[in-house]
Amino acid sequence: MTKSILKIIIALAIIFSFSGCSPKIISVSKIDKNEKSIIITGRGHLTAILRKDFRKRGWKVTTQRGYYNTRGINNGNVNIDKKYKYNARYLLSYEVWTVGMLNSMGADYNFEITIFDNKLEEDVVTFSQHNPGAAATKNASEISQMIMEWIKNNRSE
């Protein structure tokens, strides 16, 4: 290989290593600022940080999804209606996996995080990041701050 081709390959490698994908945000509706209750299930570092940050901002945080409400009517036939009853207005559902090794900067995170409105039975927002690079969200605190910033800017009046 000539020196000029080698320089081009090295330059491209450097450019691609620093061009990470920032998280994608798909916003469907707004958060009702009058009903600040959310279910965050699961365990681990991200879960603890999310719960702490939501509580710090005045949210009621629960870890329990709720219960099934079963109602039956007997009018010759037995009709049973079964519906899930949630303990909070919103549900934060997520899948997170790390890429690379933990170090002083943290790990690179891939994630899918959705906030669901239990009352309206629809998604509110989804945050996703795949194949992170140098400019990507690096740790659980950054993920939580991104969510808190979105909520701050997307509340209904």
Contacts in CASP RR format, 6 or more apart in sequence:
PFRMAT RR
TARGET T0000
AUTHOR 0000-0000-0000
METHOD contacts of the structure
MODEL  1
MTKSILKIIIALAIIFSFSGCSPKIISVSKIDKNEKSIIITGRGHLTAIL
RKDFRKRGWKVTTQRGYYNTRGINNGNVNIDKKYKYNARYLLSYEVWTVG
MLNSMGADYNFEITIFDNKLEEDVVTFSQHNPGAAATKNASEISQMIMEW
IKNNRSE
1 9 0 8 1.000
17 133 0 8 1.000
17 134 0 8 1.000
18 133 0 8 1.000
18 134 0 8 1.000
18 135 0 8 1.000
19 133 0 8 1.000
19 134 0 8 1.000
19 135 0 8 1.000
20 131 0 8 1.000
20 132 0 8 1.000
20 133 0 8 1.000
20 134 0 8 1.000
20 135 0 8 1.000
20 136 0 8 1.000
21 129 0 8 1.000
21 130 0 8 1.000
21 131 0 8 1.000
21 132 0 8 1.000
21 133 0 8 1.000
21 135 0 8 1.000
21 136 0 8 1.000
22 129 0 8 1.000
22 135 0 8 1.000
22 136 0 8 1.000
22 137 0 8 1.000
23 111 0 8 1.000
23 127 0 8 1.000
23 128 0 8 1.000
23 129 0 8 1.000
23 136 0 8 1.000
23 137 0 8 1.000
23 146 0 8 1.000
24 127 0 8 1.000
24 128 0 8 1.000
24 129 0 8 1.000
25 125 0 8 1.000
25 126 0 8 1.000
25 127 0 8 1.000
25 150 0 8 1.000
26 125 0 8 1.000
26 126 0 8 1.000
26 128 0 8 1.000
27 124 0 8 1.000
27 125 0 8 1.000
27 150 0 8 1.000
27 154 0 8 1.000
28 122 0 8 1.000
28 123 0 8 1.000
28 124 0 8 1.000
28 125 0 8 1.000
28 126 0 8 1.000
29 117 0 8 1.000
29 120 0 8 1.000
29 122 0 8 1.000
29 123 0 8 1.000
29 124 0 8 1.000
29 125 0 8 1.000
30 124 0 8 1.000
30 154 0 8 1.000
30 155 0 8 1.000
30 156 0 8 1.000
31 90 0 8 1.000
31 115 0 8 1.000
31 124 0 8 1.000
31 151 0 8 1.000
31 154 0 8 1.000
31 155 0 8 1.000
31 156 0 8 1.000
32 89 0 8 1.000
32 155 0 8 1.000
32 156 0 8 1.000
33 155 0 8 1.000
33 156 0 8 1.000
33 157 0 8 1.000
35 89 0 8 1.000
35 90 0 8 1.000
35 119 0 8 1.000
36 57 0 8 1.000
36 58 0 8 1.000
36 59 0 8 1.000
36 60 0 8 1.000
36 89 0 8 1.000
37 59 0 8 1.000
37 60 0 8 1.000
37 61 0 8 1.000
37 62 0 8 1.000
37 87 0 8 1.000
37 88 0 8 1.000
37 89 0 8 1.000
37 90 0 8 1.000
38 54 0 8 1.000
38 59 0 8 1.000
38 60 0 8 1.000
38 61 0 8 1.000
38 62 0 8 1.000
38 88 0 8 1.000
38 89 0 8 1.000
38 90 0 8 1.000
38 91 0 8 1.000
38 92 0 8 1.000
38 115 0 8 1.000
39 61 0 8 1.000
39 62 0 8 1.000
39 63 0 8 1.000
39 64 0 8 1.000
39 65 0 8 1.000
39 66 0 8 1.000
39 86 0 8 1.000
39 87 0 8 1.000
39 88 0 8 1.000
39 90 0 8 1.000
39 91 0 8 1.000
39 92 0 8 1.000
39 118 0 8 1.000
40 47 0 8 1.000
40 50 0 8 1.000
40 51 0 8 1.000
40 54 0 8 1.000
40 61 0 8 1.000
40 62 0 8 1.000
40 63 0 8 1.000
40 92 0 8 1.000
41 47 0 8 1.000
41 63 0 8 1.000
41 64 0 8 1.000
41 65 0 8 1.000
42 63 0 8 1.000
45 140 0 8 1.000
46 94 0 8 1.000
46 96 0 8 1.000
46 140 0 8 1.000
46 143 0 8 1.000
46 144 0 8 1.000
49 140 0 8 1.000
49 141 0 8 1.000
49 143 0 8 1.000
49 144 0 8 1.000
50 92 0 8 1.000
50 140 0 8 1.000
50 143 0 8 1.000
50 144 0 8 1.000
50 147 0 8 1.000
51 61 0 8 1.000
51 63 0 8 1.000
53 144 0 8 1.000
53 145 0 8 1.000
53 147 0 8 1.000
53 148 0 8 1.000
54 61 0 8 1.000
54 148 0 8 1.000
55 61 0 8 1.000
57 148 0 8 1.000
57 151 0 8 1.000
60 88 0 8 1.000
62 87 0 8 1.000
62 88 0 8 1.000
64 87 0 8 1.000
65 84 0 8 1.000
65 86 0 8 1.000
65 87 0 8 1.000
65 91 0 8 1.000
66 84 0 8 1.000
66 85 0 8 1.000
66 86 0 8 1.000
66 87 0 8 1.000
67 84 0 8 1.000
67 85 0 8 1.000
68 82 0 8 1.000
68 83 0 8 1.000
68 84 0 8 1.000
68 85 0 8 1.000
69 82 0 8 1.000
69 83 0 8 1.000
69 84 0 8 1.000
69 85 0 8 1.000
70 80 0 8 1.000
70 81 0 8 1.000
70 82 0 8 1.000
71 80 0 8 1.000
71 81 0 8 1.000
71 82 0 8 1.000
72 78 0 8 1.000
72 79 0 8 1.000
72 80 0 8 1.000
72 81 0 8 1.000
73 79 0 8 1.000
73 81 0 8 1.000
86 118 0 8 1.000
88 118 0 8 1.000
89 117 0 8 1.000
89 118 0 8 1.000
89 119 0 8 1.000
90 115 0 8 1.000
90 116 0 8 1.000
90 117 0 8 1.000
90 118 0 8 1.000
90 124 0 8 1.000
91 115 0 8 1.000
91 116 0 8 1.000
91 118 0 8 1.000
92 113 0 8 1.000
92 114 0 8 1.000
92 115 0 8 1.000
92 116 0 8 1.000
93 113 0 8 1.000
93 114 0 8 1.000
93 115 0 8 1.000
93 116 0 8 1.000
94 111 0 8 1.000
94 112 0 8 1.000
94 113 0 8 1.000
94 114 0 8 1.000
95 111 0 8 1.000
95 112 0 8 1.000
96 109 0 8 1.000
96 110 0 8 1.000
96 111 0 8 1.000
96 112 0 8 1.000
96 113 0 8 1.000
96 143 0 8 1.000
97 109 0 8 1.000
97 110 0 8 1.000
97 111 0 8 1.000
98 107 0 8 1.000
98 108 0 8 1.000
98 109 0 8 1.000
98 110 0 8 1.000
99 107 0 8 1.000
99 108 0 8 1.000
99 109 0 8 1.000
99 110 0 8 1.000
99 131 0 8 1.000
99 132 0 8 1.000
100 107 0 8 1.000
100 108 0 8 1.000
101 107 0 8 1.000
105 138 0 8 1.000
105 139 0 8 1.000
106 138 0 8 1.000
106 139 0 8 1.000
107 138 0 8 1.000
107 139 0 8 1.000
108 132 0 8 1.000
108 133 0 8 1.000
108 136 0 8 1.000
108 138 0 8 1.000
109 129 0 8 1.000
109 132 0 8 1.000
109 136 0 8 1.000
109 137 0 8 1.000
109 138 0 8 1.000
109 139 0 8 1.000
109 140 0 8 1.000
109 143 0 8 1.000
110 129 0 8 1.000
110 130 0 8 1.000
110 131 0 8 1.000
110 132 0 8 1.000
111 127 0 8 1.000
111 128 0 8 1.000
111 129 0 8 1.000
111 137 0 8 1.000
111 143 0 8 1.000
112 126 0 8 1.000
112 127 0 8 1.000
112 128 0 8 1.000
113 126 0 8 1.000
113 127 0 8 1.000
113 128 0 8 1.000
113 143 0 8 1.000
113 147 0 8 1.000
114 123 0 8 1.000
114 124 0 8 1.000
114 125 0 8 1.000
114 126 0 8 1.000
114 127 0 8 1.000
115 123 0 8 1.000
115 124 0 8 1.000
115 125 0 8 1.000
115 126 0 8 1.000
115 147 0 8 1.000
116 122 0 8 1.000
116 123 0 8 1.000
116 124 0 8 1.000
117 123 0 8 1.000
117 124 0 8 1.000
125 150 0 8 1.000
125 154 0 8 1.000
127 143 0 8 1.000
127 146 0 8 1.000
127 147 0 8 1.000
127 150 0 8 1.000
129 136 0 8 1.000
129 137 0 8 1.000
132 138 0 8 1.000
137 143 0 8 1.000
137 146 0 8 1.000
END
